[in-house]
Amino acid sequence: MPTETVQDAAPQGGILQTAVTPERVDKISAAAYRIRHHALNMGEVQGQGYVGQALGAADMLATVYGDQLNFHAEDPHWEGRDRFLLSTGHYAIGHYAALAEAGIIPVGELETYGSDDSRLPMSGMSTYTPGMEISGGSLGHGLTIAVGMALGLRYQGSSARVFNFLSDGELDEGSTWEAAMGAHHHQLGNLTAMVDINALQADGKTDTVLRTEPVTEKWESFGWYTQRVDGNDVGALLAAFDNAAAQAAAVGRPSVILCDTKVGRGVPLLEDREKAHFMRIEEHEWQICREQLTAGYEGKASA
């Protein structure tokens, strides 16, 4: 079976090549904490934004940038780099935090988020930001671009991989499934998609806007090597990405990692906020959010 769930145990079939050690988990957990902290600081600049998505996806972003991607921080356009495509342009606040954590942009520059003449606009644009491969906006385009990019890299004889970050709302778009079918047809083993399944989109809960379940079986039926994990469990994410890396080849099955996450993860004040897609956070709440984030992280670290 091409589908595996890796929340609870090491996957079967001898696919896992790299041990998920406590050291790896601790390293990525610390990076995810800093990404969340950066996102809160950026959000405070505007007083609002897509902060909940950044908090929810921080573990995914930390795992990719801190453990999986091959890149040169000092040369974001290095030809041999792995490509990370942020299909969901409104997640840019989280991506900028990850780029800063990776050393691609200065941490101090995060203070300019969303400001006039900033390289960090509220929606990701490749023409402005180092390390931003594509401009995100209308959903459903990222995977199509990723398919073309992965195919092009194969033709060039490159060993680079392509990673595409999607949201569960993008699964509403027909172009996403056309791209998924194309990736299987071309046997793009150098392509890994990750889907942030936070069950929320602009118009409401995902299952009330357009029900996509059973999403695991859908990807599997399109011929992808499919895993579904707790996207806020760093150990599970590391195992899943290790499995995808072991599958990677110039010709082979594309991989998808379906990540169940929680909007606002790590900040209890925001986790259950009713209007969570685009959050407006009161001036006095930002410091409370940071304190809750730090208390939760330090509590887990000392456990």
N, C-alpha and C positions, 0 to 999 in steps of 0.2 A: 504494500500500500504506500502511495506517495505522501500520505498525510500523516503527520506526527504531532502529538501534543506533548510539550516538554516542561510543563509547569512542575510536575511532581517527581519526575525521575529522569535519569539519563535515557536518551532515546535508544531504541533497539536497532539491531542490524549492523552494528559496528561502524556507523557513519561518523560518530563523534571522534575527531582527531586530536583535539586539544583539551586538556583538563581544565575544568572550571574551578580554579583554585580560589581559596579565600582572598588571596592577594589580588587577583584579578577583580573579584567582586568588590573589594574595598576600594580599589583604584577607581573603578567606574562609578561606584556609589558616591564617592567624593566629588568626582567630576559632575555628576548629575546634580548634586547639591549646589555646586557653584553655578551651574547653568541656571538653576531655578533662582538663585540669588540675583544673578545678573538680570534675569527676566523681570523680577520684581523692581529692581532699580530702574530699568528702562521704562517699565510701565508707569512708574511714578512721574517720569518726565512729562508724560502726556495726561496722567490721571486716569487713564482708561486704556483699553486695547484688548488684544487676544492673549491675555496673560494666562487664562485657564488652560488653553491648548499648549502653551509653552511649558507650563508646570506638568501637565499630563504626559507630554512627549519627551521630557528631559532625559529619562532613562534610555529611551531609544536613541536619542541624539548622542548622548554620552557614550553609549556602546559602539555606535558606528564610528564616531570621530576618535574615540579614545582607544579602540581595540581592533577595528576592522579596516578602515580606510588606509590606503597607501597614498601619501601626499607629502609635499614639501611645503612647510608653513611659509618659508621665505619666498617661495615661487609658486603662487596659486595656479599658474598656468603651465606648470611642468607637464610636458607631453606624456610622460609615463604615469600620471596620476590616475587613481580611481576617480570616477565621476559620481558626485552626489547631487541629485536633482530634487529640489524642493518643489513638488507639484503644487502644493498648497501655499500660495504666496502669502496668505495672511498668518501663517506660522512663522514668518520671518523673524519675529522677536525672539523665538526660541533658537532659530538657526543662527542669528547673530551672536547669541550667547554661546552657542557651540563653537562658532568660528573664533570667538575670543578665547575660549577655553583651549582651542587647538593652536593658538598663537598666530592665526592667519590675519586677524585684525587686533589692534590694541584694545585692551580692556577699557582704557580711558575714553576711547571713542564711543563706547556704548552710551555715554551721557548725551550724545547728539541724536539719539534715536528719534525719528519722526520730525526732526527740526528742519528748517529751511537750509538748503545747501548741504545737508548731511548725506553721507554715503550709505546711510541706514534708513531708507524710507519704510513706512509702515507695512507696505506690501513689497515683497522681494523683487528686486530688479537687477539682472545680471550686469547691466551697463554701469551700475553704481558701485556694487559691493564686491571686493575681492573674495574669491571662493564661491560666489553665487553663480552656478552654471547656467541657469535659465531664469527668465522672468515669470513669476507666478501671478495668476490673476483669475481668469475664468477657469473653473475646475475641469479636469478631464483631459488636459493636454500633456501632462507630464509623462505619463507612461508611453504615450505615442512617441514623444521625443526620445525617451530612454530606449525604446526599441530601435529606432533609427541610429542612435548613438552606439548602442551595443553592436549592431550589425556593421556599422562603419569601422569600429575598432577591430572587429574580427577581420575585415577586409584588409586593414592596415597591418595585420599581423601583431597587434598589440595584445599584451596579456592583461591590460587594465580591465577592471570590472566597472559596471554601472549599477548604482544604487538609486532607487526611486522611492521617495517618501510620498505616500498618498494618505488621504483621509477616508473614513468610511462614507462620508457624503459624496466623494468622487465615484463611488461604486454605483451611484445613481446615473452616471453618464455613460451613454452607449459607447463613446469613443474609448473609454477605459477597457471595455470588454473586447472591442475590435483590436486594440493593442495587445491585450492578453492573448488573443487568438493568434495574432501575428508573431508574437514572441515564441509561442510553441511551434508554429509552422517553420520558423527559421532556426529553431533549436538553439536559442540564445542562452547557453549555459553561463555566460558572463554577465547575466542580468539578475539582480535581486530586487524585488519590490518589498516594501514594508508598508503596512496599512495601519494607521492609528484608528482603532475602533473605540471611540469614546462615547458612542451612542447619542451624539448631539450634533446638530447642524443649525444653520441660521434660522430655519423655519420651525424648529422644534426637535423633538426626539426623533432619531433616525428611523425607528421602527414605525413611527406614525406618519413620517413624510413619504418614505418609500421603503418598504421592508426588503432587506437584502439577504436575510438568512434563508436557507443555510449557506452562509458565505464560504465556509471551508469546502464544502462539497462542490460549490460553483468553481472555485479556483482549481480544485483537483480535476474536475471534468474538462477544464481547458488545458490540461496536460502539465500543469505546474507542480513542482515539488513544494508541497504545502505544509506549513507548520502553524499552529495557533498557540500563543503563549500569553501569560500575564505580562503585559507591556510595562508594568511597574515593578517587575521582579528582575533585578539585574542578572542573577544567576541563570534564570530561564532564558533571558535575552542572549546572553553569551553563548549558551548551549545551542540556541537556534541559529545564531549567526555562524557559529563554528560548523554546524551541519550544512548550512548553505555554502560556506566556503569549501567544504569537502566535496560538494556537488559541482562546484564551479569548473567550467571548461569552455574552450572555444566553441565546441559543439556539444550540446546536452540540454537537459531540462532547465528552463528558467525557474527561479525560486521565489516564493513569496512567504513572508512572515506576517501573520495576522496578529496584531498586538492589542489586547483588551486593556484600555487605560481608563483613568478617572480624571476628568477635568478638574484642575486645581490641585492635583496631587501634591501632598506635602504641606499644604496650608489649610487646616480644617475650616478656617473662616470662609474660604472660597470654595471648598469641595462641594458644599451643598447649596450654593447660591443659585437661586431660581433662574435668573437671567445670566447665563454663564458663557454664551457664545462670544459676546463682546461685553467685557466687564467694565463697569464704571465703579471705581473704588474710591471711597471717601479719603480725604487728605490724612485724617488721623489713623486710617486703617493700614497704611503701608508699613509702618513700623511694627504693628501687631503681626502682620503677615510675615515679616522677616523674623521676628522673634519666634513665632510658631514653627517656621521652617527650620530654624536652627535648633530649637528644642527637640523637634522630631528627629532630626538627623543625628544630633549628639546622643539622644536616647537610644537609637538603634546601634550606634557605634560602640556604646558602652555596655550593651546587652550581652 
